[in-house]
Amino acid sequence: PIDVGRTLTGSPGTIAATWTSLYTPPNKANVYAYAFTTTSTTEVTVIVCDGVFGNAQERWRTTLLAPTAGMAGANLAVSPPSALFESRTASAITVSLSTGVLVHYSLSLFDEA
């Protein structure tokens, strides 16, 4: 294993609400991988943010639309200690869905000291 000098952690789950907080770091969270999947035939835009509501800053977005009896997904990863994006200090990593459909997710991150 490669020692990146940080503890790597993951946060898998399911969301259906239009705003969901996934992780609040003690300092800054560095997201190095994500995956989102759905079986919904209703188009949904998944927006990963740093913060909530009026305080939110968009970090990443993707659109999912599954074919009938199928699944749609998006994933991206880099090797730590690199990161796709980071949060502000003690700011929650949140997800905003354009419509309330069922989306499964996995988020991999490490806290910045």
Protein Blocks (a to p, Z undefined) as FASTA:
>chain_A
ZZehiacdddddddfbfbdcfbdcfkbccdfbdcdddfbfbdcdddddedehjlpccfbd
cdddddehiacddddddddfbdfbdcdehiacddddfbdcdddddddddddZZ
